[in-house]
Amino acid sequence: MSDNVSLPMAAIGDYEMVLPFQAVGIRPVVLNAASRSSFEQILEKLAREHYAVVFIQEDLFVEFQSKVEEINDAYPTSVLPLPGISGSTGAGLASIRGSVEKAVGMDIFVER
């Protein structure tokens, strides 16, 4: 049974990518070239504030992979990559494959 507790979610990235998330109740966190250097602090702050899910732009996911892994290991927050406006680089799918392989012990996405 659910205890009716709702944990917040956030999306971090470029203005054009994160703003639509606000329409469904997800907190948009806009990063521009100047604030990009503060990404690690922002991500850690959201994790400490008990955000359940933090969606991040795929290029940030790739650039700050070690910080993302640290947050995923140290907090109950799930950090998930999303393709940016320019499209996917494949990092999100690779991350999901790795997580599923870690959980089940094999790559269930392998094509035969």
C-alpha positions in Angstrom: 0.0 0.0 0.0 1.2 3.5 -0.8 1.8 6.0 2.0 0.8 8.9 -0.4 4.3 10.5 -0.2 5.2 12.4 -3.3 8.9 13.0 -3.9 10.0 15.8 -6.3 11.6 15.4 -9.7 13.9 17.8 -11.6 15.3 18.2 -15.1 18.7 19.8 -15.6 19.9 21.1 -19.0 19.4 23.8 -21.7 16.4 26.1 -21.4 14.7 24.5 -24.5 15.1 21.0 -23.1 14.0 21.4 -19.5 11.2 24.1 -19.6 8.5 21.7 -21.0 9.0 19.5 -17.9 7.5 22.2 -15.8 4.2 21.5 -17.4 4.0 18.1 -15.7 5.3 19.2 -12.3 9.0 18.6 -12.8 11.3 21.3 -11.6 13.4 22.7 -14.5 17.0 23.7 -13.7 18.4 25.7 -16.6 22.2 25.6 -17.2 23.9 27.9 -19.6 27.6 28.1 -20.5 28.3 30.2 -17.4 26.5 28.0 -14.9 27.6 24.7 -16.4 30.5 24.5 -14.1 28.2 24.4 -11.1 26.4 21.2 -12.4 28.0 18.9 -9.8 27.0 21.1 -6.9 23.4 21.5 -8.3 23.1 17.7 -8.7 24.4 17.0 -5.2 22.0 19.6 -3.8 19.0 18.0 -5.5 20.1 14.5 -4.2 20.5 15.9 -0.6 17.0 17.4 -0.9 15.6 13.9 -1.6 14.6 14.4 -5.2 13.5 11.0 -6.4 14.5 11.4 -10.1 16.7 13.9 -11.8 16.7 13.9 -15.6 19.8 15.4 -17.1 20.7 16.4 -20.6 22.7 13.6 -22.2 25.8 15.6 -22.9 26.0 16.5 -19.2 25.5 12.9 -18.3 28.6 12.0 -20.5 30.7 14.9 -19.3 30.0 14.3 -15.6 29.7 10.5 -15.6 31.7 10.0 -12.5 29.6 12.5 -10.5 26.4 10.9 -11.8 27.6 7.4 -10.7 28.6 8.8 -7.3 25.1 10.3 -6.8 23.4 7.1 -8.0 25.5 5.1 -5.5 25.3 7.4 -2.5 21.7 8.6 -2.6 18.3 7.1 -3.3 18.0 9.6 -6.2 17.9 8.1 -9.8 19.8 10.3 -12.3 18.7 9.5 -15.8 20.0 10.9 -19.1 17.7 12.5 -21.7 18.6 13.4 -25.3 19.1 17.1 -25.9 17.5 19.2 -28.6 20.2 18.1 -31.1 19.3 14.4 -30.6 20.6 11.3 -28.8 24.3 10.3 -28.6 23.4 6.8 -27.4 24.7 7.4 -23.8 21.3 7.0 -22.3 20.7 3.6 -23.9 24.2 2.5 -22.9 23.5 3.6 -19.3 20.2 1.6 -19.2 21.9 -1.5 -20.6 24.6 -1.3 -18.0 22.1 -0.8 -15.1 20.0 -3.7 -16.3 23.0 -6.0 -16.8 24.2 -5.1 -13.3 20.8 -5.9 -11.9 20.1 -9.2 -13.7 23.7 -10.4 -14.3 23.5 -10.4 -18.1 22.8 -8.2 -21.1 19.2 -8.9 -22.0 19.2 -6.4 -24.9 21.8 -8.4 -26.9 20.5 -9.1 -30.4 20.8 -12.7 -31.5 
